[in-house]
Amino acid sequence: MARIIIDGKAIEVADTATILQAAKLLKIHYTYSLPSSKAYPFGGCRLCIVEVKGMPKPVTSCTTFVSNGMEITTSNPYLQD
């Protein structure tokens, strides 16, 4: 299990969860595009980028797995640009 913080909200999720899956559990809505629940996320559209504290650049939330202690921001002026 991993304890993470997304937009100031704490949650504990399985280590196999992606950031996007954890955000959905917290009912945090931001831009992402998956055609269906059966689609395999590949990160190519770059719509679901988020910032993770300590990482040098934004990452795709649909392909990035959580790790204990992550602090994630889903929306700010930099990400919106």
Buried (B, 14 or more C-beta within 10 A) or exposed (E): EBEBBBBEBEBEBEEEBBBBBBBBBBEBEBEBEBEEEEEEBEBEBEBBBBBBEEEEEBBBBBBBBBEEEBBBBBBEEEBEE
